[in-house]
Amino acid sequence: MPDQATRKPSLENITGHIIRNTGATLLLLGLGVSPRLSAQSPAENEPVFRLDVRVVQVDAQVLNKKTRRVTPSLGKEDFQVYEDNVLQQISSVSQDKLPLSVVLLFDLTDSVRPVLKPLAEGALEALEHLKPEDEVAVMVYAASTQVLQESTTDRKLAVAAIEKASRMESEEAAFFNEGIFQAAEHLNKSAKPSSRRVIIWLTDNVPNLPSEEEVPLRYRRSLKGAMPHSQKDALEHLLRTGTVVCSLVKQSDLSVEGEARLRSKPAERMLHPPGEVYKYAAATGGQVVEFKKKDLKDKLAALIDDLRMRYNLTYHPSVQRPKGKYCVIKVKLAAGAKQSLGNVVVEARQGYYR
């Protein structure tokens, strides 16, 4: 047996720290490590090491710009990832490996509610496009949010919650940013650590503009006296929690009238940005899908298929950043892939917080 002088160094007390932030998800894993001596080691002078490893995972989608169909069968050599304008070395690329944690978020305004009933009738068929391990939660919102079904793998429970949502009404205004913030927070608290977090948001993309005077008077009880979260709050929370926003958008005559009213208040829009589905989708790497009432079920099923088939790219950041710093991410196709695929677009998260 070797004596103390010839023993090899050992690894112990490795601590894991996870920060969720990906294209559908970025996973940052930091294991802190510095050499030290341990009084509890088998030998007094045996060195103990800590390992420092950071891995970022970005999931991205490559779509034909015209047809919006997914481009399959791409490999590591087909992608380029930049962090703060610095090209990174991609470690691996995979597809359909990580489970999904999904929040179905429904707008309860009069212009949107009519499409919930046909969705409920076909929801089970659409949700069968998920894998057995994928989780679904159901939430509704107007001025505030309500969880109708916690995250579950039981599709029948999710469908029952959608049916309940289709029977609900609200006379309150619909605060987009508050709904998105609370849906991201629900995923942050309930989703499995290894899952990709996604909000599938059914809306008409016509938000309300809550003023500081209006909220205490009309919505004190719903919001417990506080102002609803802002667009800036919601976007930052999405990036910090690694949540992707995808939206199913349907506009009615009421929606068009509401949009016209919004355009007539430019000053108020600047003071209280109401939130906008395309901005949320772009920042988080999600999709916006417009639909007609009769094809909502099929659009939801197709969106789930696209989410499952995203590419997961991993890399080790070439430069260490201080905790809390926002890092910009850009995912591109390599020159050869871009030339062979033609007119395609890459959708991925725009960044993450260290």
N, C-alpha and C positions, 0 to 999 in steps of 0.2 A: 504494500500500500504506500502511495507517495506521502512524503511528509509535508508540513505546512509550506515550506519554501517552494515546492514544486506543484502545488495545487493550482488548477485553472480557476480564473475568475468565474463567478456565478451571477445570474440575473435573478433579482427578487424585488418584491414590492413595486411591481409595475402598475401604475394607476391609469385608468382609461377615462377620457373626457370626450363626450360627443357633442358636437354642435350640428344641428340639422339645418341644411341649406343646399338643396339641389335643384337641377333643371326640372324634372318633376321633383329632384331632391339632391341637395349637396350634403354629403356626409363628411364631417371633419373629425378625424380621430387623432387626438394628441396624447401621447404617452410620455409623461415627464420623466427625464432621466439625467442624473449627474452622478459622477463617482462619489462614493462615500464609504466610511468604515462603519460597520455595525457591531455593537457590543454583544448582540445576541447571535452573531455568526458562530459556526462551529469552531472557527479559529479567530483569535483576536486580530490578526493582521490580514485576514482574507478580504480582498477588495470586493465591494458590491456595486454593481452598475445599474443605472436607470437608462432606459432607451427613449429617445425622442423621435417619434415618427408621426408625420402628418399626411393624411390621405384625403383628397377631395374627390367626391363622386358627383358628376354632373350627368343628369339624363337629358337627352336631346331627341328631337324628332326631325326627320328629314322628309319633307312633303313635296310632291309635285305642285308647282305654283298654280297651275291651271286646274287640275283635277282634285287637288288636296289629298291625293292618295299617298300612303306611306311607301317610302323607298326601302326595301328589305335588303338583307345580306351584305351589309357594309362591315368592314373590319377596321382594325386600329390604324392602318396606313391610310384610310380614307378621311380621317378627321384631323383637325388642328384645334388646339385649345390655347387661348391666350388669357393670362391673368395679369391685370394692370399693364396690358400691351406687351407682355413678355411671353414668348412661345414656351409652352410647357411640354414635357415629355409624357405622353400618354402611356400608362402602365397596362391597361386592359380595356376591352370593349365587350359588353354582353347585352343580351336582349331578354326581356320577359323572365327575369330571375327574382327580383324583389317583389314582395306582395304590395298591394295597394291599400291605403286607408283613405276612404272617400267620404266627404260630406256632401249630401244632396241639399242644396240651399235654395229655398223657394221664396220668392217675393209674393207677399199677400195682397198687393194692390189690386184694384178692380180690373185693371187692364191685363193682368197676368193670370189671375186665379182661374178663368175659364179653361185654360189648357191643362190644369192639374188633373181634372177628372179623367180625360182620355189617357193621360200619362199613367195614372193609377191603374187603369184597365189593362195596360200593356207592360207595366213595370216589371213584373216577374220575368217575362220573356227577355226583356232588355238586361236585367241584372244577372241573368244566367250567363252572360258573356264575361262575367268576372270569374276568377279562379276561386276554388273552395276556400282558400286561406285569406282572400281579400275581405276587408271589413267595409261596412257601409253605416253611416249615421245619417239621420234626417233632421234638418232644422228649417224653421220658417222665420221670417222677419218682417217687421214693419218699422216702427220707431225703435223697437228692441227685438231681441232674438229669443227663440224658444226651441229647446231640443225636444223633438217628438220621439226620437229613437236614438239611444246611445249606440256607439259602434258595435256592430254585430256581424257575424258571418251567416246568420239565419235570414235568408232572403224573404221569407214570409213575414217576418217582423218588420223588415224595411218596407215592404209593400203595404202592410197595414198602416204604417206611419204616413206613407204617401197618400193613401186613401183618406186618412184623418186630415191631412193638410188640405186636400181638395174640398173638404167641407168647412174649412175655417174662413172667417172673414175678419177684416180689420178696417176701422175708419181712420187709423193713424197714417201719417206719411211714411214713406219707405226710405230709410236712411241707409244708402248703399254701404258707406264706409263702416258703419257700425256692424252691419250684417257680416261683411267680409272679415272684419277684425275678430268678431266673436267666433266665426266658423274656424278661423286659423287657430284661435286660442283653444277651441275644443279639440282640434287635432293635436295641438301641442301637448295637451294633458292626457289624451286617450289613445293616441295612435301607438302601435308597436314601434320600438326603436328602429327596427330594420326596414320598416315600410316606407313607401313613397306617399307623400301627403298631397291630396288633391281635393279642391273644392269644385264641384260641378254646380254651376249657378244658373238657375232659371229666372230670367228677368226680361223686361222690355227695354232696358238700358235708359230709362228715364227716371232719374233719382229726384228726390226732394231736397230743398235747400233749407236746412234748419238754421234759424237765426238765434243769436244768444238771448234775444228777448222772448222768442216763441217757445223755446224748449222748456224753461221753468214753468210757463203758464199752461202749456198743453200736454207736455210729456214728462212731467216731474215723476209721476208714479212709475211709468215704464222704464225710465232711465235712472231712477233713484236720485233725481236731482242733479245729475251730472250732465255735461255737454256730451253729445255723441262723439266717437272718435273721428278724427279727420282723415282725409285721403292720405296725407303723409304718415299718420299713425298706422293706418292699415297696410300701406305698402311696406313700411319698415318691418312690421310684424310678420308679414308674409315672407320677407327675405330672411328674417331671423329664425323663423320656424321651418323654413324649407318647404313652403306650401305653394303648389301650383294652382292657378285659377283658370278654369275652363268655363265657358259660358254658352248656354243655349238661349238664343235671343229670339223673341217673338214680339213684334209691335202690332198694336191694334189702333183703331181710330182715336181712342183715348190716349194712347201713347204718343201719337203724332201731335195731338193738342197739347199734351204736357211738354213735349220737346219744344214746341213753339213758345210756350210761356217761359221756358228756361232761357231761350235765346234772347228774350226781351229784357233779361236782367243780367247784363254782362258784368256790372260792378259787383253784384251779389255773388255771381259765380266765381269771380276772382277772390273775394273775401272768404267764401266757404266753398272750395272746390267739391262738387257733389260726388265725385267718383265716376269712373267710366270703364265699362267692361274691357274695351280694347287696350286701355292703358294697363290695367291689372294683368291681362293675359300677356302682353308684351314683356312686362317687367319680370314675370315669373316663368315665362316659356310655355304658356298655355295656348289654347285655341278658342276662337269665338265661332260658333256655328249658328247660322240663322236657319230657322225652320218654319214650316207651315203646321197648322194644328194637327193635321191628319198624319204627319210623318215624324212626330216628336219621338215616339218609341224607337223607330229605326235610327234616328239621329243619335239618340242616347246610346244605343247598342254600338253604333259605329264609333262613337267617341270613346267608349270603354275599350274597344278593340285597339284603337290608336294609342291610348294611354298605356296599355299593357305592352305594346310593341316598341316603346321608346328605347333608345340606345343608352346604356349606362357606361359613361366614360370615367376612368379613375386616373388621377395623376398626383404626384408629390410636388407641392408648390416649391419653385426654385428659390424663392425669397421668403424668409420668415417675416411676418407682419405683427405689429403689436395687437394685443387683444382688443376687440371692439372695432377694429378698423374695417371699413367697407372695401372689399376687393371686387373689381370689375372683371367679369368673365365674358369672353367672346368665343363661341364655338363656330368654326368654319369647316368647309370641306376642303380637303387637299386638292391641289390643282388637277391631278389626274382624275379624281372622282367627280369634280365639278364639270370637267370637260365631257366625261362619258355620260353623266346623268342629265346634263342640260339645264332646263329651267326649273330649279328646285329651290326651296327655302329651308333654312335650318332654324328651328325654334328651340331655344334653351334659356335658362335663367340668366339675367343680366349681371348678377353678382351675388355676393354673400357677405355676411359679417363674420369676421374672424373671431 
